[in-house]
């Protein structure tokens, strides 16, 4: 199998990943409705219903310089890094802006959870690699823009069953009328898990209604409810424990009943007129979490975040432009208690944390012959406050950033175009990171500062009728890079510090070759260097990544084989612990029979031993969360 995979990879060196379309596609995530792309970008659309995955990260594994981990730990949630941004996340996504239909899913302080979005709702995904603060402000080391599928009249039921007692049941009902379109999605999933103490269960409801108003206006309202009564965390273990039994949980995680309960409500509205697009949203998320230590080992968090924004676009002669204003607020009511072997003890922390932000931006593009010049500028102001109910460590921070971006695009001939872009990034510490105080006291960690970055990127694209290839090189410098660590005095608790300047540089290659009508070969490759000022590599960021996909239509059956390689990376900031490289492959078969769509999947065909997640700088050598071995799935979709 390894030899076959290698041959496919070598054969695909002139091709590009399935995440790019052969036809010209306008990226809405780049703000301007322009036919050019003066930035590294990917689009996923036609293969979304082929994969058997339970989270968004599983759809993004072919994008160069994008690394996905923690896909099998539903307490820690999927973690995504792009060119090393977001790698420090100890849970969820950090440093990357995520949008759903143009509305921010990312909180104002830069945190993202994707558990409340049903995959059956998504019609396409756009990914902008590289710094995008000039467009989206705080925590925009990359952008993931999720677009809902159009609402059509349909009713379907799907059931996905797999190894490790995995189940996912989904029902979708939608009705499209002349001026109104409505969709309801209900899903329930659970899994025992590959490792001990890794089971989870959750239910999700998503409602969408889109109405055509007078004068060409469109109003879309979305509501979602996510309820997870339990998601257990098996924890990180040592390499010796992995070799002894890779399915075991960390003993302390079982003793302290480590896991979480989550409930979230979200409602959003989008009003589109001829020239303006406006939105408003409100999210309420409650979290009850247990961690593997006594002092402060139980967390009660009530989070409200909300915001609104408006933008307008225009075009005249050789100009395109867009400008807008956005504001958001985040209120975290955070309490910590002692964790007495899973039982709640006395209160150790009680504080209210607030994060307010307002930003305004403008982006314009000018065309002259075969040249395009684009510039963007954004200004953001952030106000952070803390009220301490147990001590006297209340405080506040005021932060501001101006984020420019410029790009030059040149069409060299009918098949080849190139661009040069320079942009900046600004990322504040999150409220969770600020409240992790290494002094052991309540209040914010006052020594933690925002990180600032600048990036230069050069790209060249070749397009022909059935072949498209892209080559990108980038160079990024970051000041005050933020990294997680643990202390012997507080084992298992994550703290954060600025580690100075880092330098990111790399090369990315993508290709897509549809050399026969029924087949498509795809590839993505990236090689990068992500070093601190002490010449150490950023932890949990692989230097090399490679993925290749073969898709073949065989009558009514579609075959897809994905093979990927993740290179060596480090588990600690000092680069003393090296995580081995690995190869893995997934196989999917999909066939239609009357009104039934049947999908069979086999993940990790080669039964490779690798790690689903690495806990950076974990104390006591507990770096490793082993990934599942070979896993089979079957999915039925019945359309009525």
N, C-alpha and C positions, 0 to 999 in steps of 0.2 A: 504493500500500500504506500509506503514511504517513497519508493522509487517511482511509482505512478504519479504521486503528488508532485514530486520534484520535476518530472518530465512536463507535466501540465504547467507548472510555474515557469519553466524555461521557455516553453512554447508561447506563453502569454506575455513575454517581456515588452512587446510593442502594443499591448492592449491596456484597457482602463477598467476600473471597477464598475460593477453594476450600478453603483450609486450615481453615476452620471448618465444622462440621457444623450442619445445620438442627435436628436433634433434640438434646435435652439429653444431654450427655455428661459423665461425671464424669472429672476430670483426676487421674490418679494422681500426677503430678509435683507437685501442690500438697499432697501428704502426706495431707490429710484426704479422706475419701470423702464430700464434701459436694456438694449440688446447685447451690451457688453458685460463682461465680468472682470473688473479690475481688482480681483481678490480671489484667493483660493476658495472654491465653493463646490459643494456636492449636492445632488438631488437624489432622493430615494423615492420611488413611487411604484413602479411596475412589479416589484418583487415583495411588496409588503404582505400580501396574503399567502405567500409561498412558505415562509418560515414558520416554525412552530416555536415561538418564544413567548414569554410571559411579561417581558419588560422591554422598554424602548432600547436599552443598550444592546440587546441582541440583534437589532436591525442596523447597527452602526459599525460593526466590526471590520468592514472592508474599507473604511475611510483612513487614509494615511495620516500618521501622527496622532490619531485618536485612539486612546486606550481605554478599554472597558474592564472593570473589575467589580467584585462583590455582586455578581449576578445571582448568587444562590443564597445570600444572606438577606432575608427580607426584614430584618431589624436594622441593619446598617444601610440598606437600600443600594441601588446601583450607583457606582461611582464612575465618572467619566472625566478624562483629562484630554486636553488638546494642546499639543506641543508643550506638555508639562504643566500647563495651567489647569488647576483642579486636582492635581495629584495629592495635595496635602489633606484632602477631605477625609475625615474619620467616619463620616456618614453622609449619605446623599451626595449631591453635586455642589462643588464650590468653584467660583471663579469663572463660570461659564453662564451666559445668559440663555435662558430657555423661554420660548414664547409658544402660546397656543392660539392660533388664528390672530396673531399680532398682539395679544394681551400677555403681559409678563406673568409667567409661572414662578419665576425667581423672586424671592423676597427682596425688599429694598436693601438689606444688608448682604445679599449675595448667596443665599442658600436655596437649594432646589430639591424637592421631592417629586417624583413622577408617579407615585402609586395611585393617584386618583384619576388617571387618564386611561380609558379603555383603548387597547390597541385597535379594536375593530372600528373605532371612530376615526382613526388617522388615515388620510388619503395620500399624503406626501410629507417628506421631511427634508428640510434644507439645512445644511451645515456650513457655516462660515468659519474657516480655520484662521487663526491669527487674531490679533488685537482689533477690537471693534468698539472701543469706548467712544470714539468720535461719532458713532451712530447710536449706541445703546447705553453709554454711561458706565456706572460702577459694575465691576465683576464681569467684564466682557472680554475675557481671554479667548473667547470663541463664542459662536452663537448657534443654537439649535432651535430652528423654527418648525414647529409642528403645525400642519394644516389639516383641518377636518375634511373628510370626504364629502362630496356633494350629497345632499339629502334627496334620496329617490324613494319612490313607493316600493317597499319591500318588507317581507317578514321572514326572518330566518332564526333557526336555533342551531347552536353548535355545542359540541362536547369534545373536549380534549382529555385523553387519559394517557398516563405515562408511568414509567418506573418511579420507585420511591413514593408510591401511593399519591401520585400527582393527578389532580382533577381541576378542570376549568370548564364551567358551564356558562353559556352566554345566550341571551335572547335579545333580538333587535326587531323593533317595529318602527316603521317610518311611513309617512304619508306626504306626498308632494302634490299640492294643488296649485291652481293658477297663481295665487298671490300669497300662499302660506305653505310652509314646509316644516314638518315636525318629525323628530326622531327620539326614540327612547331606547336605551341600552341598559340591561341589567346583567351583571356577571357575578359569579361566585367561584372562588378558587381556594384550594387548600392542598397541602403537601406535607407528608411526614418528614421528608428531607433525607439527603444522603448521609449526613452526619447525625449523631445523637444530639438531642436538644436543638433541632433546627426546624421544627415544624412551624407552620403558619396557616392562617385562614383569614380571608377577607371577603367583603361584599362591596360591590360598586354599582351605583346608579348614576346614569348620565342622561340628561334631558336637554334637547336643543330645539329652539323654535325660531324660524326665520320668516319675516313678513315684509312684503313689498308695500311701502307706503306711497302716498301721493308724491308727485314731482320727482320720481326716480329715486326716492329714498328707500333704504333697506335697514331694518332693525333686526338684530340677531341677539337672542337671550339664551344663555347656557347656565345650567345648574348641575352640580355633581355632588354626590354624597359618597364618601369612602369610610368604611367601618372595618377595622381590624381588631377583633377581640383578643388575639394573641399572635405574636411572632417571636419565637425564641431565638436566642443567639448562642451558638455553640462556642464562640470565642476563638482566639488564636492559641495555638499550641506550639511546643518546641519541635525541632526537627527529629529529636529522639522519639518523641511521642508520635509524630507522623509515621516514622518507620515502624513503630510498635503496632499502631492501629490508627490509620488515617481517618476512620469514621468517628473516632471518639471526640467527645466534647471536653473542653477544659473543665476540670473538676470544680473550680470556684464558680464557674458560670451556672452549674447545676445547683450547687449549694445556695447561691444567692438568687436563684430563679431568674436569671438574666433574660430580659426580653422587653417587649413594649406592647402597649395598647394604644391605638390611634383612631381618632374620628375626625373627619374633616368635611365641612360644607363650603362650597364655593359657588358664587353666582357672578356672572359677568354679562355686560351688555355692550354691543357695538352698533353704532349708528353711522351709516355710510350715505353721504349725499353726493352730489355731482362733483364737488371739489374738496370736501372735507371727510375725514374719517375720525370718529371720536369713540372712546371706550371708557368704561368704568367697571371696577370689580371689587369684590369683598370676599375674604377667606377667613374662616374660623377653624383653627386646628387645635385639638387637645391631645396631649401626649402624656402617658404615664409609663415611665421607663424604670427598669431595675438594672443596676450595674454591679460588677463583681467586687465590691468593697463595701465597707461599713459606713464610714463618714461621708454623708452626701450621696450615698449609693442608690437612693430612690429619688426620681425627678417627677414633679408635676409641672407641666408647662401648658399654659393657655396662650395661644398666639392668635392675634387678629392682625391681618394686613389687608390694605385696601389702597386703591389709587385710581387715577383717571388721567387721561391724556387726549390730545387732539393734534391733528396734523393735516396739512394741505399740500397738494402737489400741483405742478403746472409745467407747461411746455410752450415755448415760443421761439420761432426761428430755429436756431441751433442750440438752444438752451433747454435743459431739464432741471427741475429743482423740487425740493421738498423741505419744509420746515415745520417744527412743532414744539409742543411743550408737554412735559410729563411730570407728574408728582405722585408720591406714594408715602405711606406711613406703615410702621410695624410696631405693634405693642406686644411685648412678651411679659407675661406674669410668671416668673420662675420661682419655684420652691424646691428645696432639697431636704431630704430626711435621711436618717440613718437606715441602712438596709441590714436588718438583723435576720440573716439567713432567709431572706424573702419576705419578712414581715416589716411593716413600716414602723420606724422608731421616731425619736424626737426630731423636730425641725432644726436644720443646720443652716439654712439659707432661705431668705425671702426677699425678693427684690423685683421691682418693675423696671423693665428696660424699654427704651423708646428709640426708634430710628426713623427720622423724617428726611425726605429727600425731594428736591425739585430740580429739574433739568430742562434746558432748552437747547435745540440743535437746528442746524441747517446743513443741507447738502445740495450741491449744484454740479452739473456736468455740461461741458461745452464741446461741441463737435466742430472740427476743422479738417476737411478732406478725410484722410484715413486716420486722423488723430482724435483721441478723446481725452479731455482733461477733467478730472473730478476732484473736488475738495469738499471736506466736511469739517464742521467745528461744533463742539458741544461743551456747554458749561454746566456743572452740577454743584449743588450745595447740599451738605449733609449735616444734620444736627442730631447728636446722640446724647441721651440722658439716662441716668440711673437713679432710682429711689431705693434706698436700703432700709428695710424695716427691722433688721436685727442689729445693725451696727451704724457706724457714722461714715461709711465710705461712699456716700452718694457723690455723683459727679456728672460732668458733661463734657462733650467734645464737639467742636465745630470743624468740619473738614470741607474743603472745596477743591475742585479740579477743573481744568480747561483741557480738552482733549481734541487736538487737531488731527486731520488725516488728509493726505494728498495722493493722487494716483494719476499715472499717465498710461494710456492704452494706445497701441498702434497696430493696425491691420497691415501685415507685411505683404500678403497676397491673398488669393481666394481661399487658401487652406490654412495659413499660418497667421497667428496674431500673438502679441506679447504685451506685457504690462509691467510697470514698476510702481510699487506702493510703499508709502511710509505712513505709519500710524502709531498711536499711543494707547496705553492702557492704564487704568486706575482701579485699584481694588482695596476697599476698606476691610478691616477685620470684621467678621460677623459678630453678632451679639453673643452667640455661643462661645466664640473664641475669646472675646473680651471678658466674659464672665468666668472663664477658667483661670483663676488667679493662683499662680504658683506660690504665693506667700501663704496660702491656706486661709486667708481672710476673705470676707465678703467684698463686694464691689468689683470694679473693672480692673483689669491688668493695665495700668497706666503706661507701661513701657512699650506696649504693642502698637506699632505704627502702620499706616497703609503702605502698600507696595505700589511702585510706579514703573511702567515699562515703556519702551519704544521699540519699534520693529520695522525692518526693511525687508521687502519681499519682491522677488522677481519671478515672473511666470511666463511660460510659452505654451501655446496650445496649437495642436494640429487636428484639423477636422477634414474628413472626407465622407463620402456617402455612408460607408459602413464601418468606418474606423475613426476613433477619436483618442488622442493621447495628450496628456498634460504633464509638464515638468515644472516644479516649483522649488525655489531655494529661498530660505529665510534666515534672518539674523535678528535676534531679540536680546535686549539688555533690560534687566529688572533690578531696581534698587529696593532694599528692605524686604527681600523675599521672606514670606511667612512659612514656617515649617512646624509640624507637630512634634512633640516629644513626651516622654514619661519620666517621672521622678521616683526614686526608691522610696521616698517618704509617702508617696501617694500612688501605689502601684495600680495599674489599669486605668488611671485617670489621664486624659489627654490635656496637655498644655501647649501653648503656642509661643513662638518667639521669632523675631526678625534675624535672619542669618546673613545679612549683607547683600552683596550684588551677585546675581547669577547671569550667565550667558547661555542663550539657547541658539543653536544653529543647526540647520539640517537641509535635507533634500527629499522631495516627495515626487513619486512617479505614479501615474494612473493611466489606465488604458482600457478600451472596450472595442472588441473586434467581432462584428457579426458577419463572419465570413461565409456562412450559409444561412438561408432564410429561417431554418428551424433551430439554429444553434447560436450561442453567444459565449465568447470567452472574455473573462474580465480579470483585471489584476490591480493591485495597489501595493506600493512599497514605500517605506520611509526609513531614512537613516538620520539620526540626530545625535547631537552632543548637548547635554543639559548640565552645565557645570557651575558650581559656586565659586566665589573668589578664592577659596582654598583649594581649588582644582578637584573638588569632589563632585560626583554625579548626584543630581537630585534623586532621592529614593523613589522607588516604584514607578519609574519612567523607563521603559525599554528603549535601548538605542536603535534596535532594528525591529520592524514589523513588516509582515508580508501576508497578503491574502490573494487567493485566486479562486474564481468561480467558473464552473462550466454549467450552462443551462441548455437543455436540449428538449425540444418538443417532439414527442413520439406519439403521433396521432392525438388522442384525447388526453394523453399523459405527459406531464412535464417533469423532467428529471433535473435536479440541482445538486451539485457537489461543491461544497465550500471547504477549502483547505487553508489554514493560516499558521503562521509562525510568529511567535513572540520571543524576542531575543532576551539576553541576560539583563537583569536589573538588580538594584540593591535594595535591601530591606532597611538600611540605616543610613543616616546622614554622613557617617564616617566611612562608608563603603567597605566595611569589614565583613558584611554578610551578603553573599551573592545568591540571588535567586536563579535557579537554572532556566535555560531556554527550553522551549517545547514546541512541538508540532501537534496539531489536532485537525480533525476533519469531520464535517457533518454531511449527511445524505438526506435528501427529501424527495419524495415522489408524490405527485398530486394528479388526481384524475377526476373527471366529471362524468356522472352517469345520471341522465335525466335531470332531476332537481336536487341531486346530492353531490356535494363536493367532498371527496375523500383525500386526506393528506396523511402520509406515513413519514415519520422522521426518525433518524438515528443520529444522535449527537455523540461526539467523541468516538467515532467508529473504531479508531485504533486503541481505545481503552488506555489512553495516555494518562499518566499520573502528573498532574500539575496543580497549581494553586489558584483558587478562585479569588483570593484576596490576600494582600500583605498588610499587616499592621505595622506602620512605619514607626521605627524607633521604640518598639515595644520593650518594656523592661522584662528581664529574665529570659530573653530569647523566644518569647511567645509571638513570633512574627506570622505564623503560617495558618491559613485557612484552606485546607485541601478541597479541590474541586471534585465534582462527581465524576465517576467513571462512566462507561458506556451507558447511554440512556435512550430508551425507545419511546416514541409517542405515536398516537393515532388520533386523528381529528375528523369528525363528521360535521358537515354543515348542511342542514336541510332547509331549503327555500320553499316557501309556500306562496 
